[in-house]
Amino acid sequence: MKSYNRMPENFLWGGATAANQYEGGWNEGGKGLSIADILTGGSVNKERRLTPPEPLPEEFYPNHEATDFYHCWKEDIALFAEMGFKIYRFSISWSRIFPKGDEETPNEEGLKFYDDVIDELRKYGIEPLVTISHYENPLHLSLEYGGWKNRKLIDFYLRFARVLFERYKGKVKYWLTFNEINMLTQPFGAVFCAGMLDSEDVCLQSRYQAMHHQLVASALAVSMAHKIDNENKLGCMLAYHNGYAYTCHPEDVFYAQRFGQIHNSIAGDVHVRGYYPGFAARFFEENEIELEIEPEDAGILKNGTVDFVSISYYSSNCVSVVKEGELTAANGGENIKNPYLETSAWGWQIDAVGLRYVLNQIYDRYQIPIMIVENGLGAVDELTEDGKIHDEYRIEYMRKHIEQMKEAIHDGVELVGYTCWGCTDLVSASTGELKKRYGLIYVDKNDDGTGNFARIRKDSFYWYKRVIDSCGEKL
């Protein structure tokens, strides 16, 4: 009988980061400004602020240095290899390759940086998983064109994507077109996903128009990548919103279904099936959303479906037609607190069983391979007197989620990879904090800008190495 205590031998274990939250070097190597470079720091009680058209000298911008992968890439990749990574998910900063975003010719110095990173990964036998656009729209495209509500960005994005596909042909096999594209269903996504800085563009009309443009761009990129190299595997990336019905009242149950349809399945269906689902038409009509869709778009979407689905999964919430009950935070928004779940220091509910539920839900709908490309616990880590970090809470979080991954595979789900977020400490996207640490590697950098970027292996580093070495057997 097959043992389900071990994951498949070819399972892609690894970690994940994003350039804007990790890389630093914001004004080096010919890089231009991105939207992340004008986002101030913040906290759970203090919102981040945008300061266009440029950073202000009196403000602190944590993404400028982040945790300095730009200068520490060789050391960090060696640490990833020590943990036994099979795959490493990272993003390529658009404004490092095209500083303004709309140039005809790429920045060779920026490409050379990623040449070195990718070659170093391959030296250790680590598969690169590249996110083409991850919350780092070139600032010029926001100021000059208004962000992704403008269809012109499709051509700029495709020029960027073509450079990457051609430059890294034979070196990069796995690609994600957009990070958490469905965050455009949330106000959070107007700036982070679409680079729309005008407050009026938080509206549903602008957000769904931007999403449509990105879905078209994604489909065209998929078709392009397959043509350039038929070994390429292209995936979509969804921030999976797992909303349980708060009560068993039929209206709450239907509301939870509709919540998932809107926040997960509109983008997911277009990516995987190649067309908008039927319920989207009613949603658009009831919310007076009138998408500008070109006649050729239907064919583009149908011909540019993805090879796999990837997700971020951190927590779950409850939803209800009656807006009562204590609210709690989530990835990109907030909903009603589930009384049966524990909560992190940042209000995110810990629900490992929910991951099994989500994986089954996705696979039942699409029947294509799935990767979990973000999953982790943001927490305050304390250095002990002997310079160690005993993060048993993170180990416990990961252990329970990996156990549920095994159950999902036993259920029949084709789960092919897991990259924890983030394998090193980095800047929190939502709050702009460094003290909200996700990493298995501690980076000495603090919210006040102090620190020397020293790397320290946490207890979770050694634990994850054992998990990978044993194919998930030694949890």
N, C-alpha and C positions, 0 to 999 in steps of 0.2 A: 504494500500500500504506500502511496506517495506521502512523504512527510511534509507537513505544512509549517514545521518549525523553522525551516530554512526558506529564504527567498530564492527565486531562480538564479542559477549560476551567472547568467548574463545580465542580471539586474544592474541598472545604472545608478549606483550610489554616488552622491556628491553634495555640493553646496552651491549657493546662489548669492549673487550680489548685483548691484546696479552701479553704473559709472558715476552718476550724479551723487550717490550716497556714499561712495567708497573711494573713488579714484583720486580726487583732489587735482592738483596741477591745473587749476581753473584758468590760469592766464599763462600757461607754458606750452611750448611746442606748437605755437600757431593756433591754439584753440580759441574759438569765439565764445561769446556769452550765450548761455542757455537760460531758460526760465529758472532753473535751479540756482543760478548764480545771483539772482536778485530776490531770493527767498530768505528772509531773516530766520534766526533761530526762534524757538518757541518752547512751549511745555504743554503738559496736559491741561493747564489752566490759562495758557496764553497762546493765542493763535499766531501762526506765522504771518508775516506781511510781505507783500510784493512791493518793490521799490523801483519800478521802471522810470527812466530808461537805463539805469546803471546802478551798481551798488553805491551806498552812501558811506562815507568814511567813518561815521559815528556808529554804524550798525555792525553786528556780528553775523556773518554768513557762514554757517557751519559746513556747507557743501564746498566752500572754496578749497579747504584742505582735506575735508572729510577725514578718512583714516589712511590716506596717503598711499594707496596702491600704485599711484603714478611713479613713485620712487622706490616702493618696497615690493614690486611685483615678483621679483625673482625669489625673494625670501618667502613670500606668501604662497607662491605656487609650490615651493619645496615643502611647506607645511601641509598643503592640500595633499601632496603626494604621500607624505608621511602618514596621513590619516587613511590613505588607500583610495582616494577618489577615483572613480571611473569616469566621471563627467563633472564639468564645472560650468555653471550658467553665469554669464556676465553680459553686460550690454556694451555696445560700441557707441561712444558719445558722438551724436550727429554733428555737433558744433566743433568737435575735434577734427572731423574729416572735411566738413564744409562749414567754415566758421560762421557764415551768415545763413547758410542753408540753401541759398538759391544760386550759388556760383556754378560755373560750368566745369571747373577743374578742382579736384580734391586737393587737400593739404597733405603733401607727401610725408611730412614729419609726423602727422597724426597717424597715418597708415603704418608708418615704420614702427611706432609704439605698439600697435596691435599685432604687427608681424612678429615682434619679439615675444609678446605674451602668448600668442597662439603656438609659436614654435617651441616655447618653453613647456607649455602644456603637453604638446605632442611628444616632447622628449621623455616625459614621465608616463606616457600612455594614457593621458587624460583627454577624453573627448570634449572639445569646446561645444557649448550650447549657447548660441549668440542671440540675444534679444536685439532686434534692429532699432526699436524705439521704446525707451523705458523712461518716461517722465522727464525728458530732457530736450524738449523742443528748442531749436535755436531761437534765441530771443528776437532776432531780426524778423523771423517769419511771423512772430506774434505781433510785433510793432508795425511792420509794413503791410502784412496781409490779413491780420486779425486771427491768425491761428487756423485750425482745421475746419472751421466753418467755410473757409475759402477753398474751392476745388483745386486751385492752382497748387496747393501743397501736395496733391497726389503726384504730380510730375517731379517735384523736388525730392520727394521721398523715394520715388522709383530710381532717380538718378543715384541717390545715396545707396540704395539697395543693390543696384547693378554693380557699382564699384566694389561692394563687399563680396557679392557672389562671384565676380570674376577674379578678384584679388585672392580669395581664399578657397577657390575651387580645389578640391582634393584635400583640403586641410580642415574645413569645417563642413560637417554633414548635417548637423541639427540647427535649425533656425526657428525663432519665434518672431512673428511680424510686428506685433504691438503688445506691450505689457498691459494686462488688466484692462483691455479695451472696453469691457462692460462697466467700468467705473464711470463712464459717461452717462449711465443711468442715474448717477448721484451728482449733486452739486460739486462735490470734491473734484470730479473729473474734468470740469470745464478748464481749469488751469493745468492740472497735472497731466491729464491725457491729451488735451487738445490745444494747450498753449493759448487759450482765449483769455486775455487779461482784462477785457472790458466787463464790468460787473453786470451789464445787461445780458451778457452771453452765458450767464448761469442758467438762463431759461431753458425749458425743455426743447424748444424749437432749435436753438443753436446747438445744444448738446447732441441731439439725435441727428441733425444734419452733419455735424462733425463726425459722428460715429459712422454714418453712411459713407462719407468720404474715406474714412480709414478702412472700412470693410472693402470698398472698391480697391483702394491701394493695396490692401493685404492680398486680395485675390489676384491682382495683376503681378504682385511680387512672387506669389506662389507659382504662377504660370511661368514667369521669367526664370525663377530658380530651377524649376524642373527642366526647362529648355537648356539652360547653361550647363547643368550637371544632373543627369537622371538619378544620381545617388543621393541628391539632396532630399532631406526630410523637413517639411515645413509644418509648424504647429501654430495654433492660436493659443492665447493665454487669457484665462478668465479668472477674475477675483470671485471665487464662488460664494454667493450669498445664500447661506443655509438658514432659512426662516421657518421655524416650526409654528404651527397654529397654537396660539396661546391657550385656547380652550377647544373642546370638542364640538362647540356650536358649529353647525354646518356653514354659517357665514364666515367664521374664522378659518375653517378648513379650506373653503374656496379662496379666501383672501391669501392664505399661505401659498396655494397653488399659483394664483395669479402673480404673487410676489416673485416666485421663482421663474415664472415665464418671462416676466418683464426684465428682471435684473440679471438672469443667467441665459435664458434661451433665445432671446431675440438675437443677440450677438453670436451665441453658440451655433444656432441653426444656420445662420447665414454663412458662417465660417465652414461648417461641416457639411450641410446639405446644399448650400448654394442658393438659398432663397429665404425671404422673410416668412416666418410662420404665420398661419392664419390669424391668430389672436392679435398680432401686431397691428393689423389694419384697424381693428376696433379701438385699440389703445391710442393710436395716432389720431383717429377721428375724435375720440372723446376728449383728448387733450389739445386739439386744434394744432396738431403738428402736421405741417405740409412739406414733405421732403421734396427737394429738387433732385429728381432722378433722371439721368440721361437715358435715351433709348437703348444704348449699348450696355448699360449697367447690368441688366438681367443676365446676359450672356457672359459677361466678365465674372460675375459672382458664381455662376453655375460651373464655369470652367476652371475656377481657381480655389477649389476646396482644399482644406488642409489634410495632412497625413496623420496627424495626431492632435489630441487635445491636451493642453497643460493647464494647471490650475494653481492658484494660491489658496490655501486653506489654513486659517488660524483659529476660528471660533464659530459659534452659531448664536442665534438669537431667536426670540419669539416675536410673532407679528399678530396683529388683531385689528378687526374693524373698529373696535372700541379702544381708543387711545388712552388706556389706563394701565397702571402698573409702573413699577420702577424701571427707568430707562438705564441702559448700559451701553458702553461703546462697542464698536466693531470696526472692521477694516473698511474705512470709507464712509461710515455713518453710525447710526445708533438705532436700537430697537428695544423691545421690552425684555427685561431680565428674566432668565429661566431660573426658577427657584431650586432646580435640581443640580445646578452646575456651580463649580467654583469659578472665581474670577481673578484675573491677573491684577497687578498693581495699577494697570492702565485701564481696567474695566472690561477687558476682553475675556469672554467666557471660555473656559477650557472644556472642550467636548470632543474627545477622541473618537467615541462611537459615531459621532456625526460625520467623521471623515469616511468611515465605512459606508454610511448611508449615502453620502454624496457620490462616492466612487461608483456605487451600484446604480444610482440615479443617472449619472452621466453615461455609463456604459450601456445601460438599458436603452438609452435614447439614441446613442450614436454608433456603438459597436466598432469603434476604432481605438487604437492604443492610447493610454493615458499616462501622463507624467505629472507628478506633484512637484512643482518647481519653486514653491515657497511654503514653508511650514516651520514655525518656530515660536519661541517664547521671548518676548521683550521683558527684561527684568533688570533691577539694580544689582550689579555684581560687586562684592566687596573683596578687596585684596587682603589676605591675611598677613600677619607680621613676617611670615617666611616667603611672601611673594606668590602665593597660590590663590586660585579661585575655586572654591568648592560649590559648584552650581548643581546640587542634587535636584533642585526644582526643574532645571532645564532637562536633565537626564530623564526625570520622571515624565515630563511632558512628551519628549521624543519617544520614550519607550512605549507609552500607551498608544501613541499614534502609529508607530510602526507595527505594534500588535494588531491594530485594526486594519492596517494595510495587508497583513497576512490573511486576515479573515476575508477581506474583499477579494483577494486573489483566489482563496478557497471558494468563494461565491461564484467565481468564473470571470471576474474582472481582469482585463488584460492591462495590468499595471506594469510599466516597463522602467520607470525611473523615479528617483526621489532626490531632490536637492534641497537641503534644509536652508532656511533663511535665518541669518546670513552666516556664512561659515566663519566670517570675522566680524568684529564689531564695526558698525557703520552708523551713519546719520539716519534717524527715524524719519521717514517721509512725512508722516502725518503731523508730528509735533516738532521736528527739527532738533530733537535732543540727541545727545551722545550717551547720556546716562541710561537711556532705554536700550540696553544692550541685548543683542540677539546672538552674538557670535559664540563659536566654540573656541575661538582665539580672542583673547583680550587684547585690546589696543589702548595704550596709554594716551588717551586724548579725552578732554573734558569739555563740558558745556561752556566754560569760561575761556576756552581757547588754550588752556595750559596742557602740558603733556609733551612727551618726546617720541610718541608713536612706537614705543617698544612693544613687541609682541610677546604674549605669555600664553602658554597652553592651559586652558581650563580643564577641570576634571571631565567635562563633557567631551573634550577633544579625545582623550584616551578611551572614554567609553564608546564613542562613535567609531573609532578605529577598530575596536574589538567587534562591534556590530558588523562593520564592513568585512573584516577578515573572516568572520564566521557566516557571512551571507544572512545576517539577521538572526542567527541562532542564539547568540549570547547577548540577550537583552537584560 
